Amino acid sequence: MTLKQILNSGKVAGPLLAVCLLLGSVSASSASQDIAQKMVEDAIDVESASQKVQTQWTSERSAMVNEIRQLKNENLWLSFQEKKYSRYVLSLDEKITELERIKTEMERMEQELEPLLYDLVARIGNEVQTDLPFLTTERTRRLNFLHRTLDDHTIPNGEKLRRILEALEVETAYGQSADSTEQTIILDGKPTQVTILRAGRLGLYCLTPDQETAGQYQPKAGGYTTLPSKFTRPLVQLETMIERKRFTDFVFLPMKEVR
């Protein structure tokens, strides 16, 4: 590149431009011009190398700025995650504390439950013994099953409680049901074939096949006694409703012992 071309290019740094102007204003020999030309070219090379270094530094600086920005964003994200998981851990700690409290309470209830189970079964047994004598075989079998359940240490208390509550539910349902069976009983001291009518837990009654004689179970006497004839018709109505499984009328029956 000639000096004129360098000057016309407009890309010459300040010091280099001064050298070029000085050389251009002084008339020199051909050898001196060659030396000057060489100095200018060297200066240009230095300037070009400096530009490359500057460009490289600018690129590296941009990369560093981007990396710093990314690290800041990651730091913000990690800070958010730390706070979030700190709250999560705190929530778990509270749940663990509550579960430990429930466990302690369950252990206390477990200790109190076993005596309660035995007490409930004893009450059911007493109810069966003092209640009207109906479905005796079925109820005794259920009671024996409960006793075996209590004595089986492989059965959890929760399952024992479920079985006892189920038995209580059945016993309770007896008070809301009615049924009839054919039996031979002692009525006023005589063996008699009758239909036994159960009206919930209110009373046990008997009716002869000819529907002419009716009786009632007297707990204190431990047997059946004949009822006045005015109760025969209501018992016939009760028998009919039990057979049809439709209770549509009121039936007036004696609830206490008849002396």
The 8 nearest C-alpha neighbors of each residue, nearest first, counted from 0:
[[1, 4, 5, 2, 40, 3, 36, 39],
 [2, 0, 4, 3, 5, 36, 6, 40],
 [1, 3, 5, 4, 6, 0, 19, 36],
 [2, 4, 6, 1, 5, 7, 0, 8],
 [3, 5, 7, 1, 2, 6, 8, 0],
 [6, 4, 2, 8, 3, 7, 1, 0],
 [7, 5, 3, 4, 8, 9, 2, 11],
 [8, 6, 4, 5, 9, 3, 10, 2],
 [7, 9, 5, 10, 6, 4, 11, 3],
 [10, 8, 7, 11, 6, 5, 12, 4],
 [11, 9, 8, 12, 5, 6, 7, 16],
 [10, 12, 16, 9, 15, 13, 5, 6],
 [11, 13, 15, 14, 16, 10, 46, 17],
 [12, 14, 16, 15, 17, 11, 18, 10],
 [15, 13, 17, 16, 12, 18, 11, 19],
 [14, 16, 18, 12, 17, 13, 11, 19],
 [17, 15, 19, 13, 14, 18, 11, 12],
 [16, 18, 14, 20, 19, 15, 21, 13],
 [19, 17, 21, 15, 16, 20, 22, 14],
 [18, 20, 16, 22, 17, 21, 23, 15],
 [21, 19, 23, 17, 22, 18, 16, 24],
 [22, 20, 18, 24, 23, 19, 17, 25],
 [23, 21, 19, 25, 20, 24, 18, 35],
 [22, 24, 20, 21, 25, 19, 26, 2],
 [23, 25, 21, 22, 20, 26, 19, 27],
 [26, 24, 22, 23, 27, 21, 20, 28],
 [25, 27, 24, 28, 23, 22, 32, 31],
 [28, 26, 31, 25, 32, 29, 30, 22],
 [27, 29, 31, 30, 32, 26, 33, 25],
 [28, 30, 32, 31, 33, 27, 34, 26],
 [31, 29, 33, 32, 28, 34, 27, 35],
 [30, 32, 34, 28, 33, 29, 27, 35],
 [31, 33, 35, 29, 30, 34, 36, 28],
 [34, 32, 36, 30, 31, 35, 37, 29],
 [35, 33, 37, 31, 32, 36, 38, 30],
 [34, 36, 32, 38, 37, 33, 31, 39],
 [35, 37, 33, 39, 34, 38, 32, 40],
 [36, 38, 34, 40, 35, 39, 33, 41],
 [39, 37, 35, 41, 36, 40, 42, 34],
 [38, 40, 42, 36, 41, 37, 43, 35],
 [39, 41, 43, 37, 42, 38, 44, 36],
 [42, 40, 44, 38, 43, 39, 37, 45],
 [43, 41, 39, 45, 40, 44, 46, 38],
 [42, 44, 40, 46, 41, 45, 47, 39],
 [43, 45, 47, 41, 42, 46, 48, 40],
 [46, 44, 42, 48, 43, 47, 49, 41],
 [45, 47, 49, 43, 44, 48, 42, 50],
 [48, 46, 44, 50, 49, 45, 43, 51],
 [49, 47, 51, 45, 50, 46, 44, 52],
 [48, 50, 46, 52, 47, 51, 53, 45],
 [51, 49, 53, 47, 48, 52, 54, 46],
 [50, 52, 54, 48, 53, 49, 55, 47],
 [53, 51, 55, 49, 50, 54, 56, 48],
 [52, 54, 50, 56, 51, 55, 49, 57],
 [55, 53, 51, 57, 56, 52, 50, 58],
 [54, 56, 52, 58, 57, 53, 51, 59],
 [57, 55, 59, 53, 58, 54, 60, 52],
 [56, 58, 60, 54, 55, 59, 53, 61],
 [59, 57, 55, 61, 56, 60, 54, 62],
 [58, 60, 56, 62, 61, 57, 63, 55],
 [59, 61, 63, 57, 62, 58, 56, 64],
 [60, 62, 64, 58, 59, 63, 57, 65],
 [63, 61, 59, 65, 60, 64, 66, 58],
 [62, 64, 66, 60, 65, 61, 67, 59],
 [65, 63, 67, 61, 66, 62, 60, 68],
 [64, 66, 68, 62, 63, 67, 69, 61],
 [65, 67, 63, 69, 68, 64, 70, 62],
 [68, 66, 70, 64, 69, 65, 63, 71],
 [67, 69, 65, 71, 66, 70, 64, 72],
 [70, 68, 66, 72, 71, 67, 65, 73],
 [71, 69, 73, 67, 72, 68, 74, 66],
 [70, 72, 74, 68, 69, 73, 67, 75],
 [73, 71, 75, 69, 74, 70, 76, 68],
 [74, 72, 70, 76, 75, 71, 77, 69],
 [73, 75, 71, 77, 72, 76, 70, 78],
 [76, 74, 78, 72, 73, 77, 79, 71],
 [77, 75, 73, 79, 78, 74, 80, 72],
 [78, 76, 80, 74, 79, 75, 81, 73],
 [77, 79, 75, 81, 76, 80, 74, 82],
 [78, 80, 76, 82, 77, 81, 83, 75],
 [81, 79, 77, 83, 78, 82, 84, 76],
 [80, 82, 78, 84, 79, 83, 85, 77],
 [83, 81, 85, 79, 80, 84, 86, 78],
 [82, 84, 80, 86, 85, 81, 79, 87],
 [85, 83, 87, 86, 81, 82, 88, 80],
 [84, 86, 82, 88, 87, 83, 81, 89],
 [87, 85, 89, 84, 83, 88, 90, 82],
 [86, 88, 84, 90, 85, 89, 91, 83],
 [89, 87, 91, 85, 90, 86, 84, 92],
 [90, 88, 86, 92, 87, 91, 85, 93],
 [89, 91, 87, 93, 88, 92, 86, 94],
 [92, 90, 94, 88, 93, 89, 95, 87],
 [91, 93, 89, 95, 90, 94, 88, 96],
 [92, 94, 96, 90, 91, 95, 97, 89],
 [95, 93, 91, 97, 96, 92, 98, 90],
 [96, 94, 98, 92, 97, 93, 91, 99],
 [95, 97, 93, 99, 94, 98, 92, 100],
 [98, 96, 100, 94, 99, 95, 101, 93],
 [99, 97, 101, 95, 100, 96, 102, 94],
 [98, 100, 102, 96, 97, 101, 95, 103],
 [99, 101, 97, 103, 98, 102, 104, 96],
 [100, 102, 104, 98, 103, 99, 105, 97],
 [103, 101, 99, 105, 104, 100, 98, 106],
 [102, 104, 106, 100, 101, 105, 99, 107],
 [103, 105, 101, 107, 102, 106, 108, 100],
 [106, 104, 108, 102, 107, 103, 109, 101],
 [105, 107, 109, 103, 104, 108, 102, 110],
 [106, 108, 104, 110, 105, 109, 103, 111],
 [109, 107, 105, 111, 110, 106, 112, 104],
 [110, 108, 106, 112, 107, 111, 105, 113],
 [111, 109, 107, 108, 112, 113, 106, 114],
 [110, 112, 108, 109, 113, 114, 107, 115],
 [113, 111, 109, 115, 110, 114, 108, 116],
 [112, 114, 116, 115, 111, 110, 117, 109],
 [115, 113, 117, 116, 112, 111, 118, 110],
 [114, 116, 118, 112, 113, 117, 119, 111],
 [117, 115, 119, 113, 118, 114, 112, 120],
 [116, 118, 120, 114, 119, 115, 121, 113],
 [117, 119, 115, 121, 116, 120, 122, 114],
 [120, 118, 122, 116, 121, 117, 115, 123],
 [119, 121, 123, 117, 122, 118, 124, 116],
 [120, 122, 124, 118, 119, 123, 117, 125],
 [123, 121, 125, 119, 124, 120, 126, 118],
 [122, 124, 126, 120, 125, 121, 127, 119],
 [125, 123, 121, 127, 122, 126, 120, 128],
 [124, 126, 122, 128, 123, 127, 129, 121],
 [127, 125, 123, 129, 124, 128, 130, 122],
 [126, 128, 124, 130, 125, 129, 123, 138],
 [129, 127, 125, 126, 130, 124, 132, 131],
 [128, 130, 126, 127, 125, 131, 132, 218],
 [131, 129, 127, 126, 128, 132, 200, 133],
 [130, 132, 133, 129, 200, 203, 218, 202],
 [133, 131, 135, 130, 134, 127, 128, 203],
 [134, 132, 135, 131, 197, 203, 130, 138],
 [135, 133, 137, 136, 138, 132, 139, 131],
 [134, 136, 133, 138, 137, 139, 132, 127],
 [135, 137, 139, 138, 134, 140, 133, 141],
 [138, 136, 140, 134, 139, 135, 141, 142],
 [137, 139, 141, 135, 140, 136, 134, 142],
 [140, 138, 142, 136, 141, 137, 135, 143],
 [139, 141, 143, 137, 138, 142, 136, 144],
 [142, 140, 144, 138, 139, 143, 137, 145],
 [141, 143, 139, 145, 144, 140, 138, 146],
 [144, 142, 146, 140, 145, 141, 139, 147],
 [143, 145, 141, 147, 142, 146, 148, 140],
 [146, 144, 148, 142, 143, 147, 149, 141],
 [145, 147, 143, 149, 148, 144, 150, 142],
 [148, 146, 144, 150, 145, 149, 151, 143],
 [147, 149, 145, 151, 146, 150, 144, 159],
 [150, 148, 146, 147, 151, 145, 159, 117],
 [149, 151, 147, 148, 152, 146, 145, 154],
 [152, 150, 148, 153, 149, 154, 147, 146],
 [153, 151, 154, 150, 155, 149, 148, 156],
 [154, 152, 151, 155, 150, 148, 156, 149],
 [153, 155, 152, 151, 156, 158, 159, 148],
 [156, 154, 157, 158, 153, 159, 152, 160],
 [155, 157, 159, 158, 160, 154, 113, 112],
 [156, 158, 160, 155, 159, 161, 154, 109],
 [159, 157, 161, 160, 156, 155, 162, 154],
 [160, 158, 156, 162, 161, 157, 163, 148],
 [159, 161, 163, 157, 158, 162, 156, 164],
 [160, 162, 158, 164, 159, 163, 165, 157],
 [163, 161, 165, 159, 160, 164, 166, 158],
 [162, 164, 166, 160, 165, 161, 167, 159],
 [165, 163, 167, 161, 166, 162, 160, 168],
 [164, 166, 162, 168, 163, 167, 161, 169],
 [167, 165, 163, 169, 168, 164, 170, 162],
 [168, 166, 164, 170, 169, 165, 171, 163],
 [167, 169, 165, 171, 166, 170, 164, 172],
 [170, 168, 172, 166, 171, 167, 165, 173],
 [171, 169, 167, 173, 172, 168, 166, 174],
 [170, 172, 168, 173, 169, 174, 167, 175],
 [171, 173, 169, 175, 174, 170, 168, 176],
 [174, 172, 176, 170, 171, 175, 199, 169],
 [173, 175, 199, 200, 172, 171, 176, 170],
 [176, 174, 172, 199, 173, 177, 171, 200],
 [177, 175, 199, 173, 174, 172, 198, 178],
 [178, 176, 198, 197, 199, 241, 175, 179],
 [177, 179, 197, 196, 241, 176, 180, 198],
 [178, 180, 196, 195, 197, 194, 181, 241],
 [181, 179, 195, 194, 182, 196, 178, 193],
 [180, 182, 194, 193, 195, 179, 183, 192],
 [183, 181, 193, 192, 184, 194, 180, 195],
 [182, 184, 192, 191, 193, 190, 185, 181],
 [185, 183, 191, 190, 186, 182, 192, 193],
 [184, 186, 190, 189, 188, 191, 187, 223],
 [187, 185, 189, 188, 223, 224, 184, 191],
 [186, 188, 224, 189, 185, 225, 223, 222],
 [187, 189, 186, 185, 190, 224, 223, 222],
 [188, 190, 185, 186, 187, 191, 184, 183],
 [191, 189, 185, 184, 186, 183, 188, 192],
 [190, 192, 183, 184, 185, 189, 193, 186],
 [193, 191, 183, 182, 184, 207, 190, 194],
 [194, 192, 207, 206, 182, 205, 181, 183],
 [193, 195, 181, 206, 205, 180, 182, 196],
 [196, 194, 205, 180, 179, 204, 181, 193],
 [195, 197, 179, 204, 203, 205, 178, 194],
 [198, 196, 203, 177, 178, 199, 202, 179],
 [197, 199, 177, 202, 201, 200, 196, 203],
 [200, 198, 174, 176, 177, 175, 201, 173],
 [199, 201, 174, 202, 198, 173, 131, 197],
 [202, 200, 199, 198, 254, 203, 174, 197],
 [201, 203, 200, 198, 197, 254, 204, 199],
 [204, 202, 197, 216, 196, 215, 198, 195],
 [203, 205, 215, 196, 214, 195, 216, 197],
 [206, 204, 195, 214, 194, 213, 196, 193],
 [205, 207, 213, 194, 193, 210, 212, 214],
 [206, 208, 193, 210, 209, 212, 194, 211],
 [209, 207, 210, 193, 206, 194, 192, 211],
 [210, 208, 211, 207, 212, 206, 193, 213],
 [211, 209, 207, 208, 212, 206, 235, 231],
 [212, 210, 209, 207, 213, 231, 206, 208],
 [211, 213, 207, 210, 206, 231, 214, 228],
 [214, 212, 206, 231, 205, 226, 225, 207],
 [213, 215, 225, 226, 205, 224, 204, 223],
 [216, 214, 204, 223, 224, 203, 205, 217],
 [215, 217, 223, 203, 222, 204, 218, 224],
 [216, 218, 220, 219, 222, 256, 221, 223],
 [219, 217, 221, 220, 216, 222, 131, 256],
 [220, 218, 221, 217, 222, 256, 216, 223],
 [219, 221, 217, 218, 222, 223, 216, 224],
 [220, 222, 218, 219, 217, 216, 223, 132],
 [223, 221, 216, 220, 217, 224, 218, 185],
 [224, 222, 216, 215, 186, 217, 214, 185],
 [225, 223, 214, 187, 215, 186, 226, 216],
 [224, 226, 214, 213, 215, 187, 227, 223],
 [227, 225, 214, 213, 228, 224, 215, 230],
 [228, 226, 229, 230, 225, 231, 213, 214],
 [227, 229, 231, 230, 226, 212, 213, 232],
 [230, 228, 227, 231, 232, 233, 226, 213],
 [231, 229, 228, 233, 232, 227, 234, 226],
 [232, 230, 234, 228, 213, 229, 233, 235],
 [231, 233, 235, 234, 230, 236, 229, 228],
 [234, 232, 236, 235, 230, 231, 250, 237],
 [233, 235, 237, 231, 236, 232, 238, 230],
 [234, 236, 232, 238, 233, 237, 239, 231],
 [237, 235, 233, 239, 234, 238, 240, 232],
 [238, 236, 234, 240, 235, 239, 241, 233],
 [237, 239, 235, 241, 236, 240, 234, 242],
 [240, 238, 236, 242, 237, 241, 243, 235],
 [241, 239, 243, 237, 245, 242, 246, 238],
 [240, 242, 244, 238, 243, 239, 178, 237],
 [243, 241, 239, 240, 244, 238, 245, 179],
 [242, 244, 240, 245, 241, 239, 246, 238],
 [245, 243, 241, 242, 240, 246, 239, 177],
 [244, 246, 240, 243, 247, 241, 242, 239],
 [247, 245, 240, 248, 244, 241, 249, 243],
 [246, 248, 245, 249, 240, 250, 244, 237],
 [249, 247, 246, 250, 236, 240, 237, 245],
 [250, 248, 251, 247, 246, 233, 237, 236],
 [249, 251, 233, 252, 248, 237, 236, 234],
 [252, 250, 233, 249, 253, 230, 234, 254],
 [251, 253, 250, 254, 230, 233, 234, 202],
 [254, 252, 255, 251, 256, 257, 202, 230],
 [255, 253, 201, 202, 252, 256, 257, 251],
 [256, 254, 253, 257, 217, 202, 201, 252],
 [255, 257, 217, 258, 254, 253, 215, 218],
 [256, 258, 255, 226, 253, 217, 224, 215],
 [257, 256, 224, 255, 226, 217, 225, 227]]
